[in-house]
Amino acid sequence: MKNRRRAALTGRAPQHTPGSVWSYLFLSVVVAFSAFPLYWMFVIATNTDEALAKIPPQVLPGGQLATNLREVFSMQDVFFLQALGNSVIVSSVVTASVLFFCSLAGFAFAKLRFKGRNALMVMVILTMTVPNQLGVVALYILMGHMPGEGGWNGTLLAVIAPGLVTAFGVFYMRQFILDAVPDELVEAGRIDGASTMRIFWSVVLPAVRPALAVLGLLTFVATWNEFQWPLITLGGTDYPTSMVALSDLASGNYVLYRRVLAGALVATLPLLVMLVVGGRQIVRGIMEGAVKS
């Protein structure tokens, strides 16, 4: 910071101190270690089975990616292309629902006055302390009693319904709205005759766009990577998600890791694209929350 101020006053480029050089070097090493599993996945996905047995191991990409992908998408017992489409549908619907309902609930908890508001907020927070695994049996029974022949188990509705609202999303939006939307702005809207929904739509939502971007990205990634519940309710059906399809690729007496990692590469690409495109919004949302607090 001092170097930048001095550079602004003198008009010269900032000098990098030895401390900053070591910091950049350390961060580069951390990034390299973090990205290596993705690179290794790409290397194996572009090679043959013999590359796994090489000593020293193969570290350069090969030319078998198209062949491996063709095998992944042509398997008769694993509908991988349909699984990717199902993941897109589930993740998109859940993300849109979480953004709407959690921002609406967060606005209610942050700016509306009603009986039991604090007690209800405490209950919402307490649900975050309960592991999801404890409710799997009850959730499976509940989905089985939903309208329709045999209930919702075995359909995408069983995967979508439990994630339409999240306790973390409600808490996160409440905390952001508390600081981002002044009470005076809400009262001004009421004086002008705006309804509660009008205030929410025209005043609150534009002010919390960075938080919505962060919550949307986190929700989409978490829903896309969800494995346990989709495996329980969709396992053995013709409507798997991408993570369930990957587990099917890895099943069997003999696992072809080049094929598994080729499928994992395809399933990871949408998340990487979203993080690259929306990474700036994540940083902006976190920084705005830090500055306001």
MIDOSE-1310 file (N, C-alpha, C; in nm, 2 decimals, decimal comma, always signed):
residues 293
mknr	+0,08/-0,12/+0,00/+0,00/+0,00/+0,00/+0,09/+0,13/+0,00; +0,19/+0,12/+0,08/+0,28/+0,24/+0,09/+0,35/+0,26/-0,05; +0,39/+0,15/-0,11/+0,45/+0,16/-0,24/+0,36/+0,22/-0,35; +0,23/+0,18/-0,34/+0,14/+0,24/-0,43/+0,11/+0,39/-0,41
rraa	+0,11/+0,43/-0,28/+0,09/+0,57/-0,26/+0,21/+0,65/-0,31; +0,33/+0,60/-0,28/+0,45/+0,67/-0,32/+0,45/+0,67/-0,47; +0,41/+0,56/-0,54/+0,41/+0,56/-0,69/+0,31/+0,66/-0,74; +0,19/+0,68/-0,67/+0,09/+0,77/-0,72/+0,14/+0,92/-0,70
ltgr	+0,22/+0,94/-0,60/+0,27/+1,08/-0,57/+0,38/+1,11/-0,67; +0,47/+1,02/-0,69/+0,59/+1,04/-0,78/+0,56/+1,01/-0,92; +0,46/+0,94/-0,96/+0,43/+0,91/-1,10/+0,51/+0,79/-1,15; +0,58/+0,72/-1,06/+0,66/+0,61/-1,11/+0,59/+0,47/-1,07
apqh	+0,63/+0,37/-1,14/+0,57/+0,24/-1,11/+0,61/+0,19/-0,97; +0,52/+0,12/-0,90/+0,55/+0,07/-0,77/+0,67/-0,03/-0,77; +0,75/-0,03/-0,67/+0,86/-0,12/-0,65/+0,81/-0,24/-0,57; +0,84/-0,36/-0,62/+0,80/-0,48/-0,54/+0,91/-0,51/-0,44
tpgs	+0,87/-0,51/-0,31/+0,96/-0,55/-0,21/+0,99/-0,70/-0,20; +1,10/-0,74/-0,14/+1,12/-0,89/-0,13/+1,01/-0,96/-0,06; +0,94/-0,89/+0,04/+0,83/-0,96/+0,10/+0,72/-0,99/+0,01; +0,68/-0,89/-0,08/+0,58/-0,91/-0,18/+0,61/-1,02/-0,28
vwsy	+0,74/-1,02/-0,32/+0,79/-1,12/-0,41/+0,77/-1,26/-0,35; +0,81/-1,28/-0,23/+0,79/-1,41/-0,16/+0,64/-1,45/-0,14; +0,56/-1,34/-0,12/+0,41/-1,37/-0,11/+0,36/-1,42/-0,24; +0,40/-1,36/-0,35/+0,35/-1,40/-0,48/+0,40/-1,54/-0,51
lfls	+0,53/-1,57/-0,48/+0,58/-1,70/-0,50/+0,51/-1,81/-0,42; +0,48/-1,78/-0,29/+0,41/-1,87/-0,21/+0,27/-1,90/-0,26; +0,20/-1,79/-0,31/+0,06/-1,81/-0,36/+0,07/-1,89/-0,49; +0,17/-1,87/-0,57/+0,18/-1,94/-0,70/+0,20/-2,09/-0,67
vvva	+0,28/-2,12/-0,57/+0,30/-2,27/-0,53/+0,16/-2,32/-0,48; +0,09/-2,25/-0,40/-0,04/-2,30/-0,35/-0,14/-2,32/-0,46; -0,14/-2,23/-0,56/-0,23/-2,24/-0,68/-0,19/-2,37/-0,76; -0,06/-2,39/-0,77/-0,01/-2,50/-0,85/-0,05/-2,63/-0,78
fsaf	-0,03/-2,64/-0,65/-0,08/-2,76/-0,58/-0,23/-2,78/-0,59; -0,30/-2,67/-0,58/-0,45/-2,68/-0,59/-0,50/-2,73/-0,72; -0,43/-2,68/-0,83/-0,48/-2,71/-0,96/-0,42/-2,84/-1,02; -0,32/-2,90/-0,95/-0,26/-3,02/-1,00/-0,36/-3,14/-1,02
plyw	-0,45/-3,16/-0,92/-0,55/-3,27/-0,94/-0,63/-3,25/-1,07; -0,67/-3,13/-1,10/-0,75/-3,10/-1,22/-0,66/-3,13/-1,35; -0,53/-3,09/-1,34/-0,44/-3,12/-1,45/-0,42/-3,27/-1,47; -0,40/-3,34/-1,35/-0,38/-3,49/-1,36/-0,51/-3,56/-1,42
mfvi	-0,62/-3,51/-1,38/-0,75/-3,56/-1,43/-0,75/-3,55/-1,59; -0,71/-3,43/-1,63/-0,70/-3,41/-1,78/-0,60/-3,50/-1,85; -0,48/-3,52/-1,78/-0,38/-3,60/-1,84/-0,43/-3,74/-1,86; -0,49/-3,80/-1,75/-0,53/-3,94/-1,76/-0,65/-3,95/-1,86
atnt	-0,74/-3,85/-1,86/-0,85/-3,85/-1,96/-0,81/-3,85/-2,10; -0,69/-3,81/-2,13/-0,64/-3,80/-2,27/-0,54/-3,91/-2,30; -0,52/-4,01/-2,21/-0,43/-4,11/-2,24/-0,50/-4,25/-2,24; -0,42/-4,35/-2,26/-0,46/-4,49/-2,25/-0,44/-4,55/-2,12
deal	-0,49/-4,67/-2,10/-0,47/-4,74/-1,97/-0,33/-4,76/-1,93; -0,24/-4,78/-2,04/-0,10/-4,80/-2,01/-0,03/-4,68/-1,94; -0,09/-4,56/-1,96/-0,02/-4,44/-1,90/-0,03/-4,45/-1,75; -0,13/-4,51/-1,69/-0,14/-4,52/-1,55/-0,03/-4,61/-1,49
akip	+0,02/-4,70/-1,57/+0,12/-4,80/-1,51/+0,26/-4,75/-1,54; +0,28/-4,64/-1,61/+0,42/-4,60/-1,64/+0,49/-4,55/-1,52; +0,62/-4,58/-1,51/+0,71/-4,52/-1,41/+0,83/-4,47/-1,48; +0,86/-4,34/-1,47/+0,78/-4,24/-1,40/+0,64/-4,21/-1,46
pqvl	+0,55/-4,16/-1,38/+0,41/-4,14/-1,44/+0,41/-4,05/-1,55; +0,30/-4,06/-1,63/+0,28/-3,97/-1,74/+0,24/-3,84/-1,69; +0,30/-3,73/-1,74/+0,27/-3,60/-1,70/+0,23/-3,51/-1,81; +0,23/-3,56/-1,93/+0,19/-3,48/-2,05/+0,06/-3,54/-2,11
pggq	-0,03/-3,45/-2,16/-0,16/-3,50/-2,22/-0,13/-3,58/-2,34; -0,22/-3,68/-2,36/-0,21/-3,76/-2,48/-0,31/-3,72/-2,59; -0,34/-3,81/-2,68/-0,43/-3,78/-2,79/-0,55/-3,87/-2,79; -0,59/-3,93/-2,67/-0,70/-4,02/-2,67/-0,83/-3,96/-2,61
latn	-0,83/-3,83/-2,59/-0,95/-3,77/-2,53/-1,08/-3,80/-2,61; -1,08/-3,78/-2,74/-1,20/-3,80/-2,82/-1,24/-3,95/-2,81; -1,15/-4,04/-2,81/-1,19/-4,18/-2,80/-1,25/-4,21/-2,66; -1,19/-4,16/-2,55/-1,24/-4,18/-2,42/-1,38/-4,12/-2,40
lrev	-1,40/-4,00/-2,46/-1,53/-3,94/-2,44/-1,63/-4,01/-2,52; -1,59/-4,06/-2,64/-1,69/-4,14/-2,72/-1,73/-4,27/-2,64; -1,64/-4,33/-2,57/-1,68/-4,45/-2,49/-1,77/-4,41/-2,38; -1,75/-4,29/-2,31/-1,83/-4,25/-2,20/-1,98/-4,22/-2,25
fsmq	-1,99/-4,16/-2,36/-2,12/-4,12/-2,41/-2,19/-4,23/-2,48; -2,12/-4,34/-2,52/-2,19/-4,45/-2,59/-2,22/-4,57/-2,50; -2,19/-4,56/-2,37/-2,22/-4,68/-2,29/-2,37/-4,70/-2,27; -2,41/-4,82/-2,28/-2,55/-4,86/-2,29/-2,61/-4,85/-2,15
dvff	-2,53/-4,88/-2,04/-2,59/-4,88/-1,91/-2,57/-4,76/-1,83; -2,50/-4,66/-1,89/-2,48/-4,53/-1,82/-2,52/-4,42/-1,92; -2,63/-4,35/-1,89/-2,68/-4,25/-1,98/-2,62/-4,11/-1,94; -2,49/-4,10/-1,98/-2,41/-3,99/-1,93/-2,46/-3,85/-1,98
lqal	-2,50/-3,85/-2,11/-2,55/-3,72/-2,16/-2,68/-3,68/-2,10; -2,77/-3,78/-2,08/-2,89/-3,75/-2,01/-2,87/-3,71/-1,86; -2,77/-3,77/-1,80/-2,73/-3,73/-1,66/-2,68/-3,59/-1,66; -2,61/-3,54/-1,75/-2,56/-3,40/-1,75/-2,68/-3,31/-1,77
gnsv	-2,77/-3,35/-1,86/-2,89/-3,26/-1,87/-2,98/-3,26/-1,75; -2,99/-3,37/-1,68/-3,06/-3,38/-1,55/-3,00/-3,29/-1,44; -2,86/-3,29/-1,44/-2,79/-3,20/-1,34/-2,81/-3,06/-1,38; -2,82/-3,02/-1,50/-2,84/-2,88/-1,54/-2,98/-2,84/-1,50
ivss	-3,08/-2,93/-1,52/-3,22/-2,90/-1,48/-3,23/-2,88/-1,33; -3,18/-2,98/-1,25/-3,19/-2,98/-1,11/-3,12/-2,86/-1,05; -2,99/-2,83/-1,09/-2,91/-2,72/-1,04/-2,98/-2,59/-1,07; -3,03/-2,57/-1,19/-3,09/-2,45/-1,23/-3,21/-2,42/-1,15
vvta	-3,30/-2,52/-1,14/-3,43/-2,50/-1,07/-3,40/-2,47/-0,92; -3,31/-2,55/-0,86/-3,28/-2,53/-0,72/-3,22/-2,39/-0,70; -3,13/-2,35/-0,78/-3,06/-2,22/-0,77/-3,16/-2,10/-0,78; -3,25/-2,11/-0,88/-3,35/-2,00/-0,89/-3,44/-2,00/-0,77
svlf	-3,48/-2,11/-0,72/-3,57/-2,12/-0,61/-3,50/-2,06/-0,48; -3,38/-2,10/-0,46/-3,30/-2,06/-0,34/-3,28/-1,91/-0,35; -3,25/-1,85/-0,46/-3,23/-1,71/-0,47/-3,36/-1,63/-0,44; -3,47/-1,68/-0,49/-3,60/-1,61/-0,47/-3,64/-1,62/-0,32
fcsl	-3,66/-1,75/-0,28/-3,72/-1,77/-0,15/-3,63/-1,73/-0,03; -3,50/-1,75/-0,05/-3,40/-1,71/+0,06/-3,39/-1,56/+0,07; -3,39/-1,49/-0,05/-3,38/-1,34/-0,04/-3,51/-1,29/+0,02; -3,62/-1,35/-0,01/-3,75/-1,31/+0,04/-3,76/-1,33/+0,19
agfa	-3,72/-1,45/+0,23/-3,72/-1,48/+0,38/-3,61/-1,39/+0,45; -3,50/-1,37/+0,39/-3,40/-1,28/+0,45/-3,45/-1,14/+0,47; -3,52/-1,09/+0,37/-3,58/-0,96/+0,38/-3,68/-0,95/+0,50; -3,76/-1,06/+0,51/-3,86/-1,06/+0,62/-3,79/-1,06/+0,75
fakl	-3,69/-1,14/+0,77/-3,62/-1,15/+0,90/-3,54/-1,02/+0,93; -3,50/-0,96/+0,83/-3,41/-0,84/+0,85/-3,49/-0,71/+0,87; -3,60/-0,69/+0,79/-3,66/-0,56/+0,79/-3,81/-0,56/+0,84; -3,88/-0,68/+0,84/-4,01/-0,68/+0,89/-4,02/-0,71/+1,04
rfkg	-4,12/-0,66/+1,10/-4,14/-0,68/+1,25/-4,26/-0,77/+1,27; -4,24/-0,89/+1,32/-4,35/-0,98/+1,35/-4,32/-1,06/+1,47; -4,42/-1,12/+1,53/-4,40/-1,20/+1,66/-4,32/-1,32/+1,63; -4,23/-1,35/+1,72/-4,14/-1,47/+1,71/-4,04/-1,46/+1,60
rnal	-4,00/-1,34/+1,56/-3,90/-1,33/+1,45/-3,77/-1,39/+1,49; -3,72/-1,35/+1,61/-3,59/-1,39/+1,66/-3,59/-1,54/+1,69; -3,70/-1,59/+1,75/-3,71/-1,74/+1,78/-3,71/-1,82/+1,65; -3,78/-1,77/+1,55/-3,78/-1,84/+1,42/-3,64/-1,84/+1,35
mvmv	-3,57/-1,73/+1,37/-3,44/-1,72/+1,31/-3,34/-1,81/+1,38; -3,35/-1,83/+1,51/-3,27/-1,92/+1,58/-3,30/-2,06/+1,54; -3,43/-2,10/+1,51/-3,46/-2,23/+1,47/-3,40/-2,26/+1,33; -3,40/-2,16/+1,24/-3,34/-2,17/+1,11/-3,19/-2,20/+1,12
iltm	-3,12/-2,13/+1,21/-2,98/-2,15/+1,23/-2,95/-2,28/+1,29; -3,04/-2,33/+1,38/-3,02/-2,46/+1,45/-3,03/-2,57/+1,34; -3,11/-2,56/+1,24/-3,12/-2,66/+1,14/-2,99/-2,68/+1,07; -2,90/-2,58/+1,07/-2,77/-2,59/+1,00/-2,68/-2,68/+1,07
tvpn	-2,71/-2,71/+1,20/-2,62/-2,79/+1,28/-2,66/-2,94/+1,27; -2,77/-2,97/+1,21/-2,81/-3,11/+1,19/-2,75/-3,17/+1,06; -2,67/-3,28/+1,07/-2,62/-3,34/+0,95/-2,73/-3,39/+0,86; -2,71/-3,37/+0,73/-2,81/-3,42/+0,63/-2,83/-3,57/+0,64
qlgv	-2,73/-3,64/+0,68/-2,74/-3,79/+0,68/-2,85/-3,83/+0,78; -2,88/-3,75/+0,88/-2,98/-3,79/+0,98/-3,12/-3,79/+0,93; -3,14/-3,71/+0,82/-3,28/-3,70/+0,77/-3,30/-3,78/+0,64; -3,21/-3,86/+0,60/-3,22/-3,93/+0,47/-3,34/-4,03/+0,48
valy	-3,35/-4,11/+0,58/-3,46/-4,21/+0,59/-3,59/-4,14/+0,59; -3,61/-4,04/+0,68/-3,73/-3,97/+0,68/-3,77/-3,90/+0,55; -3,66/-3,85/+0,49/-3,69/-3,78/+0,36/-3,73/-3,88/+0,25; -3,67/-4,00/+0,25/-3,71/-4,10/+0,15/-3,85/-4,14/+0,18
ilmg	-3,89/-4,16/+0,30/-4,03/-4,20/+0,33/-4,13/-4,08/+0,29; -4,09/-3,96/+0,32/-4,17/-3,84/+0,28/-4,19/-3,84/+0,13; -4,08/-3,85/+0,05/-4,09/-3,85/-0,09/-4,18/-3,96/-0,15; -4,18/-4,07/-0,08/-4,26/-4,19/-0,12/-4,41/-4,16/-0,10
hmpg	-4,45/-4,07/-0,01/-4,59/-4,04/+0,02/-4,64/-3,92/-0,06; -4,55/-3,87/-0,15/-4,60/-3,75/-0,23/-4,70/-3,80/-0,34; -4,78/-3,71/-0,39/-4,88/-3,75/-0,49/-4,82/-3,81/-0,61; -4,89/-3,91/-0,67/-4,84/-3,98/-0,78/-4,82/-4,13/-0,75
eggw	-4,80/-4,20/-0,86/-4,79/-4,35/-0,84/-4,65/-4,38/-0,79; -4,64/-4,43/-0,66/-4,52/-4,46/-0,60/-4,45/-4,34/-0,54; -4,51/-4,22/-0,54/-4,45/-4,10/-0,48/-4,35/-4,04/-0,58; -4,26/-3,96/-0,53/-4,16/-3,89/-0,61/-4,03/-3,96/-0,61
ngtl	-4,01/-4,06/-0,53/-3,88/-4,13/-0,54/-3,85/-4,19/-0,68; -3,73/-4,17/-0,73/-3,70/-4,22/-0,86/-3,72/-4,11/-0,97; -3,76/-3,99/-0,93/-3,79/-3,88/-1,02/-3,70/-3,76/-0,98; -3,69/-3,67/-1,07/-3,61/-3,55/-1,04/-3,67/-3,46/-0,93
lavi	-3,81/-3,48/-0,92/-3,87/-3,40/-0,82/-3,82/-3,43/-0,68; -3,78/-3,55/-0,65/-3,73/-3,59/-0,52/-3,60/-3,53/-0,49; -3,52/-3,49/-0,60/-3,39/-3,43/-0,58/-3,41/-3,27/-0,57; -3,51/-3,22/-0,64/-3,53/-3,08/-0,64/-3,60/-3,03/-0,52
apgl	-3,70/-3,09/-0,47/-3,79/-3,04/-0,36/-3,71/-3,02/-0,23; -3,62/-3,10/-0,19/-3,55/-3,07/-0,06/-3,46/-2,96/-0,06; -3,42/-2,91/-0,18/-3,32/-2,80/-0,19/-3,38/-2,67/-0,23; -3,51/-2,66/-0,23/-3,57/-2,53/-0,28/-3,54/-2,41/-0,19
vtaf	-3,52/-2,44/-0,06/-3,49/-2,33/+0,03/-3,38/-2,39/+0,12; -3,28/-2,31/+0,16/-3,17/-2,36/+0,25/-3,16/-2,26/+0,37; -3,13/-2,32/+0,48/-3,11/-2,24/+0,60/-2,99/-2,14/+0,58; -2,88/-2,19/+0,52/-2,77/-2,10/+0,50/-2,80/-1,98/+0,41
gvfy	-2,88/-2,01/+0,31/-2,92/-1,90/+0,22/-3,01/-1,79/+0,29; -3,10/-1,84/+0,38/-3,18/-1,74/+0,45/-3,10/-1,66/+0,55; -3,01/-1,73/+0,62/-2,92/-1,66/+0,71/-2,82/-1,56/+0,64; -2,77/-1,60/+0,53/-2,67/-1,52/+0,45/-2,74/-1,40/+0,40
mrqf	-2,86/-1,41/+0,34/-2,93/-1,30/+0,29/-2,98/-1,20/+0,40; -3,02/-1,26/+0,51/-3,06/-1,17/+0,62/-2,95/-1,08/+0,67; -2,83/-1,14/+0,68/-2,72/-1,06/+0,73/-2,68/-0,96/+0,63; -2,68/-0,99/+0,50/-2,65/-0,89/+0,40/-2,75/-0,78/+0,39
ilda	-2,88/-0,82/+0,39/-2,98/-0,71/+0,38/-2,98/-0,62/+0,50; -2,95/-0,67/+0,62/-2,94/-0,58/+0,74/-2,85/-0,47/+0,71; -2,74/-0,49/+0,65/-2,64/-0,38/+0,63/-2,66/-0,31/+0,49; -2,70/-0,38/+0,39/-2,71/-0,32/+0,26/-2,83/-0,23/+0,24
vpde	-2,94/-0,26/+0,31/-3,07/-0,19/+0,29/-3,10/-0,11/+0,42; -3,08/+0,02/+0,42/-3,12/+0,10/+0,54/-3,27/+0,09/+0,57; -3,30/+0,10/+0,70/-3,44/+0,10/+0,74/-3,51/+0,23/+0,68; -3,44/+0,34/+0,67/-3,50/+0,46/+0,61/-3,55/+0,44/+0,47
lvea	-3,48/+0,36/+0,39/-3,52/+0,33/+0,25/-3,65/+0,25/+0,25; -3,66/+0,16/+0,34/-3,79/+0,08/+0,34/-3,90/+0,17/+0,39; -3,88/+0,25/+0,49/-3,99/+0,34/+0,54/-4,03/+0,44/+0,43; -3,93/+0,49/+0,35/-3,96/+0,58/+0,24/-4,05/+0,51/+0,14
grid	-4,03/+0,39/+0,11/-4,11/+0,31/+0,02/-4,25/+0,30/+0,07; -4,26/+0,27/+0,20/-4,40/+0,26/+0,26/-4,47/+0,40/+0,25; -4,40/+0,50/+0,28/-4,47/+0,64/+0,27/-4,52/+0,67/+0,13; -4,44/+0,62/+0,03/-4,48/+0,64/-0,11/-4,59/+0,55/-0,15
gast	-4,64/+0,46/-0,06/-4,75/+0,37/-0,09/-4,72/+0,24/-0,15; -4,59/+0,20/-0,15/-4,54/+0,08/-0,21/-4,58/-0,04/-0,11; -4,62/-0,15/-0,17/-4,65/-0,27/-0,09/-4,52/-0,34/-0,05; -4,53/-0,43/+0,04/-4,41/-0,51/+0,09/-4,34/-0,58/-0,03
mrif	-4,42/-0,64/-0,12/-4,36/-0,71/-0,23/-4,29/-0,61/-0,33; -4,36/-0,49/-0,34/-4,30/-0,39/-0,43/-4,17/-0,34/-0,37; -4,16/-0,32/-0,24/-4,04/-0,28/-0,18/-3,93/-0,38/-0,20; -3,97/-0,51/-0,18/-3,87/-0,62/-0,20/-3,82/-0,62/-0,34
wsvv	-3,91/-0,61/-0,44/-3,87/-0,62/-0,58/-3,79/-0,50/-0,63; -3,83/-0,38/-0,59/-3,77/-0,26/-0,65/-3,66/-0,20/-0,56; -3,66/-0,23/-0,43/-3,56/-0,16/-0,35/-3,46/-0,26/-0,30; -3,50/-0,38/-0,25/-3,41/-0,47/-0,19/-3,33/-0,55/-0,29
lpav	-3,39/-0,61/-0,39/-3,32/-0,69/-0,48/-3,21/-0,62/-0,56; -3,23/-0,49/-0,61/-3,12/-0,43/-0,67/-3,00/-0,40/-0,58; -3,03/-0,39/-0,45/-2,92/-0,36/-0,35/-2,84/-0,48/-0,31; -2,90/-0,60/-0,33/-2,83/-0,72/-0,29/-2,78/-0,81/-0,40
rpal	-2,76/-0,75/-0,52/-2,72/-0,83/-0,63/-2,59/-0,90/-0,61; -2,49/-0,84/-0,55/-2,36/-0,91/-0,52/-2,38/-1,04/-0,44; -2,47/-1,02/-0,33/-2,50/-1,14/-0,25/-2,57/-1,24/-0,32; -2,66/-1,21/-0,41/-2,74/-1,30/-0,49/-2,64/-1,38/-0,58
avlg	-2,54/-1,31/-0,64/-2,45/-1,38/-0,73/-2,37/-1,48/-0,65; -2,32/-1,44/-0,53/-2,24/-1,54/-0,45/-2,33/-1,66/-0,41; -2,45/-1,63/-0,36/-2,54/-1,74/-0,32/-2,57/-1,83/-0,44; -2,60/-1,77/-0,55/-2,63/-1,85/-0,67/-2,52/-1,94/-0,71
lltf	-2,40/-1,89/-0,71/-2,28/-1,97/-0,75/-2,26/-2,09/-0,65; -2,27/-2,05/-0,52/-2,24/-2,16/-0,42/-2,35/-2,26/-0,43; -2,48/-2,22/-0,45/-2,59/-2,32/-0,46/-2,58/-2,40/-0,58; -2,55/-2,35/-0,69/-2,53/-2,42/-0,82/-2,42/-2,53/-0,80
vatw	-2,31/-2,49/-0,75/-2,20/-2,58/-0,74/-2,23/-2,69/-0,64; -2,29/-2,66/-0,52/-2,33/-2,76/-0,42/-2,43/-2,85/-0,48; -2,53/-2,80/-0,55/-2,63/-2,89/-0,60/-2,58/-2,98/-0,71; -2,49/-2,93/-0,80/-2,43/-3,01/-0,90/-2,35/-3,12/-0,84
nefq	-2,28/-3,09/-0,73/-2,19/-3,19/-0,67/-2,26/-3,29/-0,57; -2,39/-3,26/-0,55/-2,46/-3,35/-0,45/-2,46/-3,49/-0,50; -2,43/-3,58/-0,41/-2,41/-3,72/-0,45/-2,50/-3,82/-0,37; -2,50/-3,80/-0,24/-2,56/-3,90/-0,15/-2,71/-3,92/-0,18
wpli	-2,79/-3,80/-0,17/-2,93/-3,81/-0,19/-2,97/-3,85/-0,33; -2,91/-3,79/-0,43/-2,95/-3,84/-0,57/-2,92/-3,99/-0,59; -2,81/-4,04/-0,53/-2,78/-4,18/-0,54/-2,89/-4,27/-0,47; -2,94/-4,22/-0,36/-3,04/-4,30/-0,29/-3,17/-4,30/-0,36
tlgg	-3,22/-4,19/-0,41/-3,35/-4,18/-0,47/-3,35/-4,20/-0,62; -3,23/-4,19/-0,69/-3,23/-4,21/-0,83/-3,15/-4,32/-0,87; -3,08/-4,39/-0,78/-2,99/-4,50/-0,81/-3,07/-4,61/-0,88; -3,02/-4,67/-0,99/-3,09/-4,77/-1,06/-3,20/-4,73/-1,15
tdyp	-3,22/-4,60/-1,16/-3,33/-4,55/-1,25/-3,27/-4,50/-1,38; -3,35/-4,45/-1,47/-3,30/-4,40/-1,60/-3,29/-4,24/-1,59; -3,29/-4,19/-1,47/-3,28/-4,04/-1,46/-3,17/-4,00/-1,36; -3,05/-4,05/-1,38/-2,94/-4,01/-1,28/-2,90/-3,87/-1,31
tsmv	-2,83/-3,82/-1,21/-2,75/-3,69/-1,22/-2,61/-3,73/-1,26; -2,53/-3,62/-1,29/-2,39/-3,65/-1,33/-2,31/-3,72/-1,23; -2,33/-3,69/-1,10/-2,25/-3,75/-1,00/-2,28/-3,90/-0,99; -2,41/-3,93/-1,00/-2,45/-4,07/-0,99/-2,40/-4,15/-1,12
alsd	-2,40/-4,08/-1,23/-2,35/-4,15/-1,35/-2,20/-4,17/-1,34; -2,13/-4,08/-1,28/-1,99/-4,10/-1,25/-1,96/-4,22/-1,16; -2,04/-4,24/-1,06/-2,03/-4,36/-0,98/-2,06/-4,48/-1,05; -2,15/-4,48/-1,15/-2,18/-4,59/-1,23/-2,06/-4,63/-1,32
lasg	-1,99/-4,52/-1,37/-1,87/-4,54/-1,45/-1,76/-4,61/-1,37; -1,75/-4,58/-1,24/-1,65/-4,63/-1,16/-1,68/-4,77/-1,09; -1,80/-4,82/-1,12/-1,84/-4,94/-1,07/-1,80/-5,06/-1,16; -1,80/-5,18/-1,10/-1,76/-5,29/-1,18/-1,64/-5,36/-1,13
nyvl	-1,61/-5,48/-1,18/-1,49/-5,55/-1,13/-1,36/-5,49/-1,18; -1,37/-5,43/-1,29/-1,25/-5,37/-1,35/-1,28/-5,22/-1,39; -1,22/-5,13/-1,33/-1,25/-4,99/-1,35/-1,15/-4,93/-1,45; -1,20/-4,87/-1,56/-1,12/-4,80/-1,66/-1,11/-4,65/-1,61
yrrv	-1,00/-4,62/-1,55/-0,99/-4,48/-1,49/-0,98/-4,38/-1,60; -0,93/-4,41/-1,71/-0,93/-4,31/-1,82/-1,07/-4,27/-1,86; -1,16/-4,37/-1,86/-1,30/-4,34/-1,89/-1,37/-4,26/-1,78; -1,34/-4,30/-1,65/-1,40/-4,23/-1,54/-1,35/-4,09/-1,53
laga	-1,22/-4,06/-1,55/-1,17/-3,93/-1,55/-1,21/-3,85/-1,67; -1,24/-3,91/-1,78/-1,29/-3,84/-1,89/-1,43/-3,79/-1,86; -1,51/-3,87/-1,80/-1,65/-3,83/-1,76/-1,64/-3,72/-1,65; -1,54/-3,74/-1,56/-1,53/-3,63/-1,45/-1,49/-3,50/-1,51
lvat	-1,40/-3,51/-1,62/-1,36/-3,38/-1,69/-1,48/-3,31/-1,75; -1,57/-3,39/-1,81/-1,69/-3,32/-1,87/-1,78/-3,27/-1,77; -1,79/-3,34/-1,65/-1,88/-3,30/-1,55/-1,83/-3,18/-1,47; -1,70/-3,16/-1,48/-1,63/-3,05/-1,41/-1,63/-2,92/-1,49
lpll	-1,63/-2,93/-1,62/-1,62/-2,81/-1,70/-1,73/-2,70/-1,68; -1,86/-2,74/-1,66/-1,96/-2,63/-1,63/-1,93/-2,56/-1,51; -1,87/-2,63/-1,40/-1,84/-2,56/-1,28/-1,72/-2,47/-1,29; -1,62/-2,51/-1,37/-1,51/-2,42/-1,39/-1,55/-2,30/-1,47
vmlv	-1,63/-2,32/-1,57/-1,68/-2,20/-1,65/-1,76/-2,10/-1,56; -1,84/-2,15/-1,47/-1,92/-2,07/-1,39/-1,83/-1,99/-1,29; -1,73/-2,06/-1,23/-1,64/-2,00/-1,14/-1,55/-1,89/-1,20; -1,51/-1,92/-1,33/-1,43/-1,82/-1,40/-1,52/-1,70/-1,43
vggr	-1,64/-1,72/-1,48/-1,73/-1,61/-1,52/-1,77/-1,53/-1,39; -1,81/-1,60/-1,29/-1,87/-1,54/-1,17/-1,77/-1,52/-1,06; -1,64/-1,55/-1,08/-1,55/-1,54/-0,97/-1,54/-1,39/-0,92; -1,54/-1,30/-1,01/-1,53/-1,16/-0,97/-1,65/-1,12/-0,88
qivr	-1,77/-1,17/-0,91/-1,89/-1,14/-0,83/-1,87/-1,20/-0,69; -1,81/-1,32/-0,68/-1,79/-1,38/-0,55/-1,70/-1,29/-0,46; -1,59/-1,24/-0,52/-1,50/-1,16/-0,45/-1,56/-1,02/-0,42; -1,64/-0,97/-0,51/-1,71/-0,84/-0,48/-1,81/-0,86/-0,37
gime	-1,89/-0,97/-0,37/-1,99/-0,99/-0,27/-1,92/-1,00/-0,13; -1,81/-1,08/-0,12/-1,74/-1,10/+0,00/-1,68/-0,97/+0,05; -1,62/-0,89/-0,04/-1,55/-0,77/+0,00/-1,66/-0,67/+0,05; -1,77/-0,66/-0,02/-1,87/-0,56/+0,02/-1,93/-0,60/+0,16
gavk	-1,95/-0,73/+0,18/-1,99/-0,77/+0,31/-1,89/-0,74/+0,42; -1,76/-0,76/+0,39/-1,66/-0,73/+0,49/-1,65/-0,58/+0,52; -1,66/-0,49/+0,41/-1,65/-0,35/+0,43/-1,77/-0,30/+0,51; -1,89/-0,35/+0,48/-2,01/-0,31/+0,56/-2,01/-0,35/+0,70
s	-1,96/-0,47/+0,73/-1,95/-0,52/+0,87/-1,84/-0,45/+0,95
